Amino acid sequence: MSDATASLSPYWLRDNCGCPDCRDPRNGQKYFQITDLPAELSIAAATELNGRLEVLWNDGHRSRYPLDWFTTEVEDDRRTEAGKRLWQAADFAAGIPEARWADYSTDPAEQAAVLRAVQRLGFAVLREVPIVDRQVLAVAGSFGYVRTTNYGELFDVRIEPDPNNLAFTSAEIAPHTDNPYRDPVPTLQLLHCLENSATGGDSGLVDGFRAAALLRAQAPEDFAVLTRTLVPFTFRDRSAELHADRPLIDVDPLGRIREVRLNNRSIGRLQLPATELTAFYSAYRKFAEITLRPALRLDFRLAPGDCLIFDNTRLLHARTAFEQDGRRHLQGCYADLDSLSSTLAVLDRRAAALDELQTLFEVEGAGEYLGEAVTQAEHMLQAAVLAQRSGAPDHLVAAALLHDIGHFKGVVTGRQLMLGQDNRHSDTGADWLAQWFGPEVTEPIRLHVAAKRYLCTVEPAYRAQLSEASEYTLRVQGGPMGAEQAAAFAELPGAADAVALRRWDDQAKVADAATPTFAEFRELLAGLMDH
């Protein structure tokens, strides 16, 4: 048995098999139940080879795991304090996390930075967001989905003649959680400033996790009371009646702060024994006093075009009173952290994929290209340039750029192809790239070798212009197609794109030709990863 498996539960190891027989390669979901595994599951043999662990199970199944998979730490739950940076107002003396809407909307790295700030710090502000009605919904839609409530798809924060919420008045509002009477509570809130000419009405934020952590450090018994006491939060008007029983401070099974829910306006009547009520209100008062400490509160003014995004399960938001000597109008909506975290994870995954591709171009791509007068990277970059010059759509430019990536990712390399062993690099590359790109990119890559064989059959003059190396690989890859094969190929979806790619592939072998760098194609590739 391998050292990597000696101390591992066989059920854990088998449950995490990533082969296509066990999991859907598109989403990683398992095809089997834990009860489908043998009652006496065991490892029959385990072998380490080429950075991978191969396990043969006693039921005949075979699993393969990258060795670094066993040493990679699992990321912590980003919803708890362990995944946050707790703060006080002075921490933002140099400025708050912010970005221009135009940059956020067009640069994936800028968008990721904003979303990461919301995830880790609890908030960010987008500047210069178009000052138009309902634009806040577009901001929410840029990373997730709008959470509709009894206030509607969005709500207007301005003075109302018959307000059903203190937010729709000019009064001061203390640090609080929105909608604590919901289960689940909206985890994100957005506020987009359309107008703010009134005196006062500044916004304030308090890190509720920091306040809770201070209570835990200074009065651990009070902290414990607030984590175990269910508080009835209620809201009722003519069209809604909402109720949720939740603690003011919620912790996960490991005792880590996961949610703060504080809103004095919405707390209903606790029905507890007198001693428990006394303990609760003593702890509640101490916690509230901590949230009111000036050092914890970050105050700033939203100007027209500013959109504040914040974590409603962590940050307490507030507002100073304002005079009715001007107009103050914000539009708000709710969204949820899971969609923001999903969008951020996808952005990070795409950035990592682009980094990996760039490294392949710069390292492995610097090597020779099957005996041609160009490197592998120069060949692929030239193909992409030829696609661009012909007016090809972005997906076909990407296919031209990445068409030979399989020479680097397969078990059999391009060097072995030149020794007479077909490395099936078109399939290998297409399968690997399918993690990030759709079939409009991957299928021309999958078919570009077959397209060479096809062209040799339907265009007799085509074969004569092949380079010596390409003629050699043609024979290794099966030679020209038969007539029936060629007819079947021509009917395949993506065959026309594959033929176009093949022609650029054949031309992209010019020694010392000026070519752009891979970095110049990153934006194009990132855009295709969105679809």
N, C-alpha and C positions, 0 to 999 in steps of 0.2 A: 504494500500500500504506500502511496506517495506521502511525503511529509506534509504536503498541503492539505491532505484529507484525514490524517490520523486522528485529529481531535474534533472533527466536525460531525454533526448529526447527519446521517445519510439522508434523512427526510428533508432537512433544510437544503442540502446540496441538490437533491433531485428536484425539489420544489422550485429551485432557481435555475433549472436547465433552460437555456435560451434557444434551443434548436427549433427549427420550423415545425417539427412534429409536436412540440410541446407548447409553442407560443405563436400567436399571430405576428408575423414579422412587421406588420404595419403599426401595431399599437402595443405589442408586448403582452396582450392578454392571454392567459393560460387556457388551453383546451381541456385540461383535466382537473378533476377534484382530488383532494388529498386522499379520499377514500378509494380512488382508482389505483393508487400505488400498492404494491405488494405488502401484505401484513408483515412479512419478514424481509424488508428491503435491506440489501447489503451491496457493497462494492466488490465486484469479482476481480477487477484489475484496474490499476491507475498508472498512467505513464505521463511524464513531463517531456515535452518536445517542442522546440521552436517557440518558447514563451507561452505555451498552452498546456493545460492539464486535460488529458483525455481519460474519461472514466467509463468503464464497462460495468453495467449493473447486472445483478443476478437474474433479472428478467430479460436480458439481452439488449436492453436499450443502451445507447451510447451518447454520452454528453461531453461537450468540450467547453472549457472555461479559460479565459486569459488569466495567466498567473497573477498579474497585477490586480485583478478583480478581488483577490483575497486580502489584499493589503490596503485597498482604497476605503477610506472611512465613509460611512453613510452620512449624508448631510442631515443636520439637525432640523427639527420642526421649526420653520421660520415664523410660526405663529406665536411662539412663546418668547419670553424675555431672553432665552438663550440665543435666539436668532436676531436680536435687536441691538441697537446702540442706544442706551438710555441717555437722556440729555437734560440739561437745564438751559435757561435762556442765554447765559453767557457763552455757551458753546457755539453760538451763531453770531458772535461779534463781528466776524469777517463776512457774514452774509448767509442767507438761508438757501437751501437747495432750490434752484430755479433754472428755467430754460426758456428760450423763445419758442413760441408755437411753430414758427416756420422751420426751425432746426429740429425740434421734436418730431415734426410731421414727416421730415424727409431723411433724417439721419438715424438709422437703427441704433447706433452707439449712443446718440443723445437720448433717444427714447428709453433705451435700457437704463441709462444713468438716472433718469427721472423716476422710472418705475422702481428701481433699486432703492432710491431715496425714500419713496413711500413705504416700501417693504421694510427697510432697515431703520429709518429715522421716524417714520410714521407720516411724513408729509412732503410735499413739494409744491411749488407755484409755477404755473405756466404763464409767461408774459406774452402780451400782444396777441392774445386769442381774439379772433374777429368779434366785434361788439354787435352781434346780431342775435335776434330772438332764437332760443332753443339750441344755441351753439354748444351749451354744456352737454347736450346729449351726444354731439359729435366727439367731444373730448372723452366721455365715458366709452363710446364705441371704439375709440382708438386702441383700447386695451381690453375691453370686456363687454359687458351687457348691463343695460340699465335695470335697476331693481324698482319696479313699480309698486307704490304703496297707496294707502288711502288718500295721500296728498296728490296722487297722480303720477304721471311719468316724470314730470318735473314740478318744482314749486317755485314760486316767486317770493323772495324775502324782501318785503317792503311793508309799509304801514297799510293795514287793511281796515275798513270801516267796522267790520264785525269779526275780529280775529278769533280763530279757534286754537291759537298757539301763541305763546309769548314772543316767539320769533317774529311775528307779524305786527309788532309794535315798535316803538322807539326806545323801550326800556333797556337798561343794562341786563345782560344775561351772564350768570356765573358759569365757570367751567363745568361742562356737562357732556353726557353721552346723548346722542340723538336716538329717538325711538327705542328706549330701553324696554318698552312694553311689547316688543316684537320678539318672536322666537322662530327663527333666528333673527338677531338684530342685524340691520344693514351694516356690513363691515367697512364699507367705504362711503365717504360723502364728498361731493364736488360742489363748490360754490364759485360761480362765474360772475364777476362784477361787470354790470352794464352801465351803472352810474353811481357816483359817490361824491356828491358835492356838499353834503350836510356836515355840520360841525360835529365831530365825534364819530362814533360808529366804527372804531378800529377793531380789528380782529385779534383774538388771542388764542394761544394754544398752550396746553400743559401736557407734559408726558405723564400720563396716568400710570404707566409701568414704573417710572422713576418714583412717583409719589407712593405707589404701593410698596416698592422696594425699601423706601425710607421708613414706612410704617413697620415693615417686617423687621428692619434693623433696630428700630427704636422701641417698638412695642410688639414683640412677637406674639404675645397672647391676643392682642387686639387684632392683629393680622389674621390669626387663626379664626377668630370669631367671624370676621367678615368673609372668609373663604367658605365657611360652613353654614352660614345663615342664609336661607332663601328669603329674598325680598320680593314682595308683590309689587311689580310695576304695572300701572294701569293707565289707559287713556280711553276717554269716551266722549263722543260728540253725537250729532244727529245721525251720522251715517256710519259710525264705526264704534266698536267696543273691543279693545285689545287688552291682553293680560299675559304677563310672563313672570314666572317665579325663578329668579336667578340671584346668585350672590353678587355683592358689590365687587368683589375680587374673585375671579375664577382661576383655578390652577389646574394643571394637568396631573396625571397620576404620579409624576415625579416631583410634584410640588412647585413647578415653575409657573410663574404668572403668565396667564394666557389671555385674559380678558378683564377689562375694567368696565363696570357699568354703573355710572353715577349720574343721577338726575333727580334732585330733590323734588322738582315739580311733579314727578310721576310716581313717587313712592306711595303705595297704598297703605292699608292698615295691617301691620304685622300682628299675628295672633300667636303669641308665645307666652310662656310663664314669665312672671314679673322679673325674676333674676336674670333670665335670658334677655329680656327686653332692656334691662339696665346695662348689661354687658354689651349688647349690640349698639345702643345709642352712644355709649361712651366711646366705643371703637369707631363708630361712624363719624362722630364729631372730630376725633383726632385725625382721621383720614381726610375729612373735608378741610380741616385747618391746614394740613400739609399741602393740599391742592391749591390753596389760596396764598401760599408763600410767594412774594414777589419774585424771588430768585428763580422760581420754576416757570414763571409765565413769560412766554415769548409774545410780545405785542407787535403788530405791523398793520399797515393800512393797505387794503386792497384798492387798487386804482382801476379805472375802466380798462377792460381787456385782460385783467389778471384772473386766473382760475386756480383756486386752491383745491388740491386733492389731499385728503387725509384719512387715516385709519381710525374709524369711529369706534373700534373695539379697544383702542389703546389711548389715543389722544382725547383729551377733554377740550372742547372748543368754547370760546367765550366771545362776548362783544361788549364794548363800552356803550353807554347810552349815547344817543345823538339828538341834536336839536332839529326841529322841523324847519330849519332855515334853508334847506336845500334838499335835493332828492338823493335817496340811497336805494338802489335796486340791484339785488343779486338774484340770479337764477341758480337753483340747486337741483341735484338729483342724487340718487343713491346707486351704488354698484357694489361689487363684492371682491374681496381679496383673492379668492381662488382664481378668478379670471385674470386679474392683474399678475398674479404669480405665474400663471400658465403662460401668459404672453411674454413675461420676462424670461422664463425658462427657455421658451422657444427662441427668443432673440439671442440668448447666451449660447444655446445649442448651435444656432446658425453661425454665430461669430466663431465658435470653436471649430465648426466644420470648415469655414473659410480659412481659418488659420492653418488647419491641417492640410487643406488643398494647397495653400500658398507654400507651406513647408515642402510638400511633395514636389512642387515646381522648382523650388530653389535648391533642394538637396538631390533627390533621386533624378529630378528633371535635368540636372546639369550633366548627366551621363550621356553616353552616345545613344543615337537613335537607330538601332537595327542596321548599322553599317552605313547610314546616310551621312551627308556632310554637315548636318545640324545636330544639336542636342535634342533630347526628347522634349524639353520645355520649349525650345525655339520652334520645333515642329508644331506643337499644339497652339502656341501663340500665333504663329503664322497662319494656321488654319482659321483661327478666330478672326484675324484681321481680314482674311479673304472673304469670310462670311459677312462681315460688316460691310465691306466694300461692295458686295453684291446686293446690299439692301435686305439681307436676311433678317427675319424677326429675332428678338432677343433669345428666345428658347433655342433657336438653331445656332446662334452665335455661341451660346453656352455649350451646346452639344459639340460644336467644332473645337472649342477650347478644351473640353474634358474628354474627348473621344478615346484617348489612349491611356486614361488613368488606370485601367485594368492591368497594364504592364507592371504597375507598382504594387497592386493590391492582391494579386493572385498568388497561389502556392507555386505556380510555374511562372517564371519571369520572362521578360522580353529576350533576355540573353539566351534562355533555353529554347525560345521559339526559333532563334537563329541556328540552333543546334539540331533542329528538326522535330521538336516537340510542340504541338499546338497548345498554347497557353489559354485559349478561349478568352482573350482579354476583353473582347467586346461584351460578353455576358458578365464576366467578373466586374468590369467597370460599371455596367448598367445596374447590376444588383446592388453594388455598394453605394452608388449615387442615389438610388431610390429612397434612401433614408431621408433625403432632403428635397429631391426634385421629382416632378411629375413625369408621366410617360412622354410628354412632348419633348423633354430633354433626354430621357434615358433610352427611349426606343430607337431613335436614329443612331445612338451609340451602340446599342445592342445589334443593330442590323448593318453597321458600316463595313464589317468584314464580308458579310454575305453580299453586300452591294457591289463589292469588287468582283466577286465570283459571278454575280449577275451581269455586270457590265461586260465582262469578258465574253459572255455568251451572246448578248443582244447587240453589242457593238464590237465587231471584230477588230477594228482599228484601235480600240481602247487598250487592248493588251499590249500592243506594240509600244505604247508610250510609258509603260510601267518601268520603274527603276529596277536595277538588277536585284536589290534587296527585296523589293515588293514582288517581283516575279518569283523569287525563292519562297517567300512566305505564302504566296498564292498556292503553290504546290503543297506546302505543309498544311494549309488550312482547307484542303479538299479540292483545289483546282476549279476550273469553270463549272458552272451549273449545267445540268442537263436541261433540255427544252421544257420539260414539265416542271422542274424545280424553278426555272426562271419565270414561268407563267404564274406559279403559285406565289413566288416572292413579290411580283409586281402587284398582287392583290392585297398584300399585307398593309394594315394601317401604319403609316410612317415610312413606307418604302420610298416615296418620292423624296422625303427629307433625308433619308439615309443615302440615296444616290447623290444628292447635292453635297452632303457631308463628305462622301467618298471622293468627289472631284476636288474639293478643297484639300482633303487629306493628301491626294496625289501631288498637288501643286506646292504644298507647304514644306519644301525641302531646299530652300534657297540659302546657300551659305552666305554668312555675313550680312543678311538682310536686317534692317532696323525693325525691331518689334517692340511693342509696349511691354510693360511688366504685368505680372498677374494682378498686382494691386489695382491696376487700372480697370480690371473687370469685376472687382469685388461688388461694387454697387449693382451692376447688372445681375450678378449671380444672386445677391441678397434679395433683389426684387422678385426673382423667379422662385425663391424659397417660400414666398408668401402664398403661393397658389398650390 
